[in-house]
Amino acid sequence: GGAARRKSGGAGRKPIVARKSGGVVRSPDSAMRAAARREPPSAPAAAAAAKGAPAANNRFEETVLAEMLVQGGGITWDQIVGLEDAKRVLQESVVLPALRPDLFTGLRAPARGVLLFGPPGTGKTLLARAVSAETSYTFFSVSAASLTSKYVGDGERLMRALFEVARRHAPAVVFFDEVDALLAKRGDGEHEASRRMKTEFMVQLEGALGAGDERVMVIAATNLPWTLDEAVLRRLQKRIHVPLPDAAARAALITGLLGSVKAELTQRQLNQVVAATEGYSASDLTAVLKDSAMQPLRELNSSDLRAVKPEELRGVTHADIMRSVQGIHPSVSAASLEEFTNWQRDFGAA
């Protein structure tokens, strides 16, 4: 997700609303070294074995089970604020075919590859998690870092192992976050290992496109769709725009976030905040409201801060929020939004 920035140029803030559950993975090196030392299998691997899935056949499959298999924490459509168009397309093209495959054959056969594109911090990862939860598919979450290793060729072998494990746990969703880091257009200076990994992805994606009981769906997310190789776009047949929240979604997000603290905001003041935050992503709004929630604490000296009870804190006010809005810019520029609009017009396929 995108991070809001201070006007002073300070560091970015971590989002709460659009937190990537399971999307952050550790480096695969640790799991590889553990496998080399013949340590006991990871908890996910043991859980998978308990369910009857085959144990990992090599250190790369062990890495997949330890680092990329996401367990629990399912998200429903209702928990995702806004994005109604994106949810409708995913429901029609992914969820319903999974629930009633007998109805979706021939011309109705669903796309097996989906690209979610849009500004950072808009909820692309949450949408992928919701698809997995609504279909009860096994969910694998992969970041560019999880397919990068100091050992030449490991990315290629990890890619192969990922799809092999996904097939054994089918039906499954394999989610690639920031897929542009893995599959950008070929350049003259492209590393050989990167080229091989991209080729392996194409091969595995082709294999995952087949129907039958062992279904593997690929959902990829990117903030930079125009950098993707055209061969990748051809395989990701559904390309769905995930935009910034509109006014209604911003109002719902703000109201939901303020529900965790004491707040004093009239409907008119809420409308003013909504108008002032046009162009803000969900993670930007979270940064604004986190900063606003700190205002009552900042007014206390150190001794008062130690003694005050939570119920004695004053509520967050309209003035607090507007002060934070003045200090925190949206993370997406108008020029970037225009790029997304143009790309949606030329390449979108929802």
C-alpha positions in Angstrom: 0.0 0.0 0.0 1.0 3.6 -0.5 2.3 5.7 2.4 1.2 9.2 3.0 4.0 11.8 3.2 4.5 14.7 5.5 4.8 18.1 3.9 8.2 18.4 5.6 9.3 15.4 3.6 9.3 12.9 6.5 9.2 9.2 6.3 6.1 7.3 5.1 3.5 5.9 7.5 2.3 2.3 7.6 -1.4 1.8 6.7 -3.8 0.1 9.0 -6.9 -0.2 6.9 -5.2 -1.7 3.9 -2.7 -3.7 5.8 -1.4 -6.6 3.7 -2.3 -9.6 5.7 0.2 -12.2 4.8 1.6 -10.1 1.9 4.8 -9.4 3.8 7.1 -12.3 3.7 10.5 -13.0 5.2 13.6 -13.6 3.1 13.6 -17.2 1.8 17.3 -17.6 2.8 16.4 -18.4 6.4 14.1 -21.3 5.4 16.6 -22.6 2.9 19.3 -22.7 5.5 17.0 -24.4 7.9 16.2 -27.1 5.4 19.9 -27.5 4.7 20.5 -28.2 8.4 17.6 -30.7 8.3 15.6 -28.8 11.0 12.0 -29.8 11.6 9.5 -28.5 9.0 7.8 -25.2 9.6 4.3 -24.9 11.2 2.6 -24.3 7.8 4.3 -27.3 6.4 3.3 -29.5 9.3 -0.3 -28.2 9.1 -0.3 -29.0 5.4 0.9 -32.5 6.0 -1.7 -33.0 8.7 -4.4 -32.1 6.1 -3.1 -34.9 3.8 -1.1 -32.6 1.5 2.3 -34.1 0.5 5.3 -32.8 2.5 7.8 -30.6 0.7 10.0 -32.4 -1.7 12.9 -30.0 -1.5 14.2 -26.8 0.2 12.4 -24.6 -2.4 9.0 -26.2 -1.6 9.7 -25.9 2.1 10.3 -22.2 1.5 7.0 -21.9 -0.3 5.2 -23.6 2.6 7.0 -21.5 5.2 7.0 -18.1 3.6 4.1 -17.9 1.1 1.3 -20.1 2.3 -1.1 -17.8 4.2 -3.4 -19.4 6.8 -6.4 -17.9 8.5 -7.5 -14.3 8.6 -10.0 -14.5 5.8 -11.6 -11.2 4.6 -15.2 -10.9 3.4 -16.5 -8.5 0.7 -18.4 -6.6 3.4 -15.2 -5.8 5.2 -13.8 -4.0 2.2 -15.2 -0.4 2.0 -16.1 0.8 -1.5 -14.6 -0.7 -4.6 -18.0 -1.9 -5.7 -17.1 -2.2 -9.4 -14.0 -4.2 -8.7 -15.8 -6.5 -6.3 -18.6 -7.0 -8.8 -16.2 -8.0 -11.5 -14.3 -10.4 -9.2 -17.5 -11.9 -8.0 -18.7 -12.6 -11.5 -15.4 -13.7 -13.1 -13.8 -15.5 -10.2 -16.0 -16.3 -7.2 -19.2 -17.5 -8.9 -17.3 -19.8 -11.4 -15.5 -21.3 -8.4 -18.8 -22.0 -6.6 -20.7 -23.2 -9.7 -18.1 -24.5 -12.2 -20.9 -26.4 -14.0 -22.5 -23.1 -15.1 -19.3 -21.5 -16.3 -18.1 -23.6 -19.3 -17.5 -22.8 -22.9 -17.9 -19.1 -23.6 -18.6 -18.6 -19.9 -15.3 -20.2 -18.8 -13.6 -17.8 -16.3 -10.2 -16.2 -16.8 -7.5 -17.9 -14.8 -5.3 -14.9 -14.6 -6.4 -11.5 -13.1 -4.5 -8.3 -12.8 -5.5 -5.7 -10.2 -4.0 -2.3 -11.0 -4.3 1.1 -9.4 -2.7 3.6 -7.1 -0.9 2.2 -4.0 -2.9 1.8 -0.8 -6.3 1.2 -2.4 -7.0 -2.4 -1.3 -5.7 -4.6 -4.0 -4.3 -7.1 -1.6 -7.5 -7.1 0.4 -9.5 -7.9 -2.7 -7.3 -10.9 -3.4 -7.6 -12.2 0.2 -11.4 -11.8 -0.1 -11.5 -13.9 -3.3 -9.6 -16.6 -1.5 -11.9 -16.5 1.5 -15.2 -16.4 -0.6 -14.1 -19.4 -2.6 -12.3 -21.2 0.3 -9.3 -21.6 -2.0 -5.8 -22.0 -0.5 -4.0 -18.7 -0.6 -0.4 -18.1 -1.4 1.0 -14.6 -1.2 4.2 -13.7 -3.0 6.3 -10.5 -3.1 9.2 -9.7 -5.3 11.5 -10.1 -2.4 10.4 -13.7 -1.8 11.6 -14.7 -5.3 14.9 -12.9 -5.0 17.9 -14.8 -3.7 21.7 -14.4 -3.6 21.9 -17.8 -5.2 21.8 -17.5 -9.0 18.8 -19.3 -10.4 16.9 -19.6 -7.1 14.1 -17.3 -8.3 13.4 -19.7 -11.2 13.4 -22.7 -9.0 11.2 -21.0 -6.4 8.7 -20.1 -9.0 8.5 -23.7 -10.2 8.2 -24.9 -6.6 5.5 -22.4 -5.9 3.2 -23.6 -8.6 3.9 -27.2 -7.9 2.9 -26.7 -4.2 -0.1 -24.7 -5.3 -1.3 -27.5 -7.6 -1.0 -30.0 -4.7 -3.1 -27.6 -2.5 -5.6 -26.8 -5.3 -8.0 -25.2 -5.7 -5.6 -22.3 -4.9 -5.1 -18.6 -5.4 -1.5 -17.5 -6.0 -1.2 -13.7 -5.4 1.7 -11.8 -6.7 2.1 -8.4 -5.1 4.0 -5.7 -7.0 4.2 -8.0 -9.9 5.9 -5.3 -11.9 9.1 -5.9 -9.9 9.1 -9.4 -11.3 7.7 -9.1 -14.7 8.5 -5.7 -16.2 9.2 -5.3 -19.9 12.4 -6.9 -21.1 15.4 -4.5 -21.4 18.8 -4.7 -22.8 20.3 -4.9 -19.3 18.0 -7.6 -18.0 19.8 -10.1 -15.9 19.8 -13.7 -17.2 18.4 -15.0 -13.9 15.6 -12.5 -14.1 14.8 -13.5 -17.7 14.7 -17.2 -16.8 12.4 -16.5 -13.8 10.0 -14.6 -16.1 10.1 -17.4 -18.6 9.3 -19.9 -15.9 6.4 -17.8 -14.7 5.0 -17.8 -18.3 5.3 -21.6 -18.5 3.7 -22.1 -15.1 0.9 -19.7 -15.7 0.1 -21.5 -19.0 -0.1 -24.7 -17.0 -2.3 -23.1 -14.4 -4.8 -22.0 -17.0 -6.2 -25.5 -17.4 -9.6 -26.6 -16.0 -10.3 -29.6 -13.9 -10.1 -30.4 -10.2 -6.5 -29.0 -9.8 -7.4 -25.4 -10.3 -4.8 -22.7 -9.7 -5.8 -19.1 -10.2 -3.2 -16.3 -10.5 -4.1 -12.8 -9.2 -1.4 -10.1 -9.7 -1.3 -6.6 -8.3 0.6 -3.6 -9.5 0.9 0.1 -9.1 2.8 0.4 -12.4 0.8 -1.5 -15.0 2.4 0.3 -17.9 5.8 -1.3 -17.1 4.5 -4.9 -17.5 5.6 -7.1 -20.4 2.9 -7.4 -23.0 3.2 -11.2 -22.9 2.2 -11.0 -19.2 -0.8 -8.9 -20.0 -2.0 -11.5 -22.6 -2.1 -14.1 -19.9 -3.7 -11.9 -17.3 -7.0 -11.7 -19.2 -9.0 -9.8 -16.6 -7.4 -6.4 -15.9 -9.4 -4.6 -13.2 -8.9 -1.0 -12.1 -8.8 -0.5 -8.3 -9.3 3.3 -7.9 -9.0 5.7 -5.0 -12.0 5.8 -2.7 -14.8 8.1 -3.8 -16.6 10.4 -1.4 -19.0 7.7 -0.1 -16.1 5.3 0.5 -14.0 8.0 2.2 -16.9 8.8 4.5 -17.3 5.1 5.4 -13.6 4.7 6.0 -13.3 7.8 8.2 -16.4 6.8 10.2 -15.0 3.3 10.7 -11.6 4.4 11.8 -13.0 6.9 14.2 -15.0 4.2 15.8 -12.0 3.0 17.7 -11.5 6.3 19.6 -13.7 8.9 21.2 -14.6 11.4 18.5 -16.7 14.6 18.3 -17.7 15.1 14.7 -21.0 16.3 13.3 -22.3 15.2 9.9 -21.5 18.6 8.5 -17.9 18.4 9.8 -17.6 14.8 8.4 -18.7 16.1 5.0 -16.0 18.8 5.2 -13.3 16.2 6.0 -14.5 14.1 3.1 -14.3 17.0 0.7 -10.8 18.0 2.0 -9.5 14.4 1.4 -10.4 14.0 -2.2 -7.5 12.1 -3.9 -6.5 10.3 -0.7 -6.1 6.6 -0.6 -7.3 4.3 2.2 -3.8 4.2 3.6 -3.5 8.0 3.3 -6.7 8.4 5.3 -5.4 6.1 7.9 -2.3 8.1 8.3 -4.4 11.3 8.7 -6.6 9.8 11.4 -3.7 8.2 13.2 -2.1 11.6 13.4 -5.4 13.2 14.5 -5.8 10.6 17.3 -2.5 11.6 18.7 -3.5 15.3 19.1 -5.2 14.8 22.5 -2.0 13.0 23.8 0.3 15.7 22.5 -1.4 18.3 24.7 -0.4 16.5 27.9 2.9 17.0 29.7 4.9 13.9 30.7 3.5 13.7 34.2 -0.1 14.1 33.0 0.4 11.5 30.3 1.5 8.9 33.0 -1.5 9.6 35.1 -4.3 10.1 32.7 -7.0 7.4 32.2 -8.1 6.5 28.7 -11.7 7.6 29.4 -10.4 11.0 30.5 -8.8 11.9 27.2 -10.8 14.4 25.1 -12.3 13.3 21.9 -10.7 13.8 18.5 -12.2 16.9 16.9 -12.8 18.3 13.5 -10.0 20.8 14.1 -7.6 17.9 14.9 -8.4 16.1 11.6 -8.2 19.2 9.5 -4.8 20.0 11.1 -3.6 16.6 10.1 -5.0 16.9 6.6 -2.9 20.1 6.2 0.2 18.2 7.3 -0.2 15.1 5.2 -0.4 15.0 1.5 -2.1 12.3 -0.6 0.5 9.8 -1.9 -0.8 9.8 -5.5 -0.3 12.8 -7.7 -2.8 14.1 -10.3 -0.4 13.1 -13.0 -0.2 9.5 -11.8 -4.0 9.3 -11.6 -4.2 10.4 -15.3 -1.7 7.7 -16.2 -4.0 5.1 -14.6 -7.0 6.5 -16.4 -5.2 6.4 -19.7 -4.0 2.8 -19.1 -7.4 1.7 -18.1 -8.8 3.1 -21.3 -6.2 1.4 -23.5 -5.6 -1.9 -21.7 -8.3 -2.5 -19.1 -10.3 -5.7 -19.5 -13.0 -6.0 -16.8 
